[in-house]
Amino acid sequence: MTISIITATYNAEKTIESAIRSISDQNYSDIEYIIVDGGSTDNTLQIIEKYNDQVQHFISEPDKGIYDAINKGISLATGDIIGVLHADDIFYDNDILKRIALEFKQGHYNAVYGDLQYVNAQNTDKVIRYWKSCDFKSSLLKTGWMPPHPTLFVQGEVFNNIGNYSLKYKIAADYDFILRLFSTPGYSFKYIPQVITKMRVGGASNKSIKNIIQKSKEDISALKQNNIGGVSTLIWKNVSKIPQFFKK
């Protein structure tokens, strides 16, 4: 079972090497690693070149943002399973992809997900926030529930059925995709009660007040477009994040 991992980069010289090593250190060999760069002007490309033998597909060209880059990666992917590892993220340990593959082999799941740790940018052992997920029930969507996107692994054929990430959204395309995925009749999902990915704090959605406002607008738009909810659902979505700061 081949797992395709997509990393989108743009001027990520400070973190891209740790992301690549997180892939190469996995105790699972059937990996297709895809890096899509948006035309970096720092040392990102030089760092990636050091690992040419571990990257199956690499392109560097201007794009329309991170989701456009991920979509390019999806079009290149040939794996049975597709996941995303952002340039500033790392897997929790070296057995993550082995565990993901095992879950897909044991059950007929369309997607598998787990827990996420937000960590200090300089010290990835220092946990800032712990996003503990849970087993999926359709009623959860109206409460603003979503699995941590960086922990989500999806059957490749799913993208043929529900589409890729919508470029209508600059920040919340992952939420829109998740709403489409988890509201698709007949799909089944598996929650793994363990940390899958460590995410360095400082993502695009929370870099500024302007981005927070923009993300809220996009979240509401995605909720309405997928007939899930509106403002009240968004409020519950944000309130549900509070306990994450007390779980370490």
N, C-alpha and C positions, 0 to 999 in steps of 0.2 A: 504494500500500500504506500504510494508516494504522497508525501505531504509537501505542497508548495508553500513557501513562506515568502511574503512580499515585504520589502522595506523601501519606503519612499524617503528620499534624502534631498536636502537643500542646505548647503553650508553647515553640515553636521560634523565637522572635523573633531569636535570635542567628544562625541559619543559614538560615532559610527563603528569604530573599531571594537568597542565592547559589545555592540549588537551583533556584529559578524562573528565574534568569538563565541557569543552565546549560542549561535547556530552551530558553529564548527565543533563545539564541545559536547553537543548532544550525543547521547548513547543510542542513536537511531540513525541508520545509514541512508535510508531511502528518502532523501530530502532534495527537493528542487528549490534552490535559493535564487530569488529574483530581486535585483536592486534597480529601482527606477529613480534616477536623479534629475532634478529640475534645472540643471545648468549651474552647478555650484561654482563659486569663484574663490573659495578658500582651498584647503588641502584635502577636502573630502575625496576627490577623484584619485589623488595619489595614494591615499590610504586604502581605498577599495582595490586599486591595482595590485597591491601587495597580496591580495587574497583571490586573485583571478581563478585559481584552481578550485576554489570553494564556491564560486558564484556561477551558476549555470546561465543566467541571463542578466545582462547589464546594459542599460541605455542611459544616456545623459542628453537631455534636450529640454527646452522650455515647456512648461506645462501650465495648467490653469489652477494649480493648487494641489494639495495632498490627495484629494479624492480622485482627481484626474490621473495622478501618478499611480494610485492604487488600481484604478480601472485599467491602466496600461499593463500593469503587472498581471491582472486577472486575464487579460487577453493573451498573455504569454504563457500562462500557467497550464501545465498538462497533468498536474497531480490529481489524485482522487479527492484529496482534501486541500482546502486553501485556508491559510491563516495570515495575519498581518503582524509583523514585529516592527514597531516604529523605530526610527533611528536612535532615539534616546531611551529605548526600553531594553530589558533583558529578560530571559526566562528565569524562573525561580531557581531551577536546578537543571542538571544535565539529563534527567530522565523524563522531562516534560513531554517531548514529542513521542517517546515510547509509550507513555501513558495515554496520550491522545489517540494514537493509532490503535492501541488495545481496546479502548472504548468503542471506537468505530467498528472494529472487527467483531466485537462481542454483541453489539446491538445494531439494529437498523435505524440509526440516527441520521437526521439531516444536519444537525449541528451539535457541537459539544462546547461547553464553556465552564469556567471555574471562577476563582477569586482573584482579586487584584490588590497589590500593595502599591501605594504611592510612596516613593522614597526620596530622600535627600539627593539633590543633584550631584553632590560631591561624594557622598557616602551612601551607597545603595543598601547598606545594612541598617541604616537608620530609617525606620518606618514612620511616615508622617500621617498616613491615613490607610485604613484597611477596608476595602470594599468586599464584604462577604455577600455572596449571592445566595440563591436557593433554587430548589426545584421549580420548574415552570408550570404555571397554571394560567389559562387564557384570561382569567379574571384579573390577573396582576397588571396587564397592560393598561387598564383604565386607572390604575393607582400610580402610574408613572414609572412602573418597574421596567428595568432593562438589565441585561447581563453586562458585565464589564466588556466593552468592545475589544480591548486588547487581548482578552482571553478567549475570544470566539474563533472556533474552527468550523468551517462549513464545507459540505460536500460540493465538489466542483460543479456538478450538474444543477445545483440550486440557482446559480447565477444565470443559467440559461432559462430557468423558469420564472424568476422574479426580477431579473435585471441586476445591473451593477449599482454602484453608488451614484445617486443623482447629483449632478453638478449644479442643480438649482440651489443647493445648500452649500455655503462656504465653510460652516463649522459643524452643523448638525446632520450631515449626510449619513453618518454612522447610525444616528438615532432613527432616521427615516428608514434606512436599510433594515435595522433590527425590527421596527414595527411591521414592515412588509414581511420579513422572514417569519416572525413569531405569530403573525395573524394568518398565515397561509394554512388553509384546512388540510388535514392529513399529515402534516409534518410532525416529526417527533424530535425531542431534544433531551440531552443528557447533561446534568450538572455534576461536576467533579468537585467535591468539598475540600479543595486545597488551593493554595496560591499557585497560579499558572505564570503570571507575569509581574515583573516589577517595573513601574512607570516612574520616571523622574518627574518631580513636580515642575509645573511651568508650561503646560500644554497650551495649544492655540486657543482653546475655549475659555481659558481663565487668565489670560495675560493682562487684560485691562477691563475697566468698567464698560468701555465701548463693546468689547468682545462678549462680555457677559450679557449685555442687553441684546446684542445681535443674536447670540445663541438662544436666548429666551424667545425671541421672535421666530426664529427658525424652528425651535421645538414645537411651538404652538402651530405653526404652519404644517409641520410633519404630522402632528396629532390629528389635525383637521383633515388633511389630505388622505390619511389612512383610516378615517372615521373611527378614531379611538377616543378622542376627548378634546379638551381645550384648556382654558386657563386653570381650571380647578385641578386637572390632571397634572399640569406643569407645577403647580404649587406643591402637590403631594410628592412629585418627583424630586423637587429640591429639598423638601423637608426630610425625606427619607435618607438623604445623604448625611444628616447631622450625626447619627450614631457611628458613622465610619471614622470620625475623628477620635473616638474613644475606644476603638478596637485596635490594638497594636499587636 
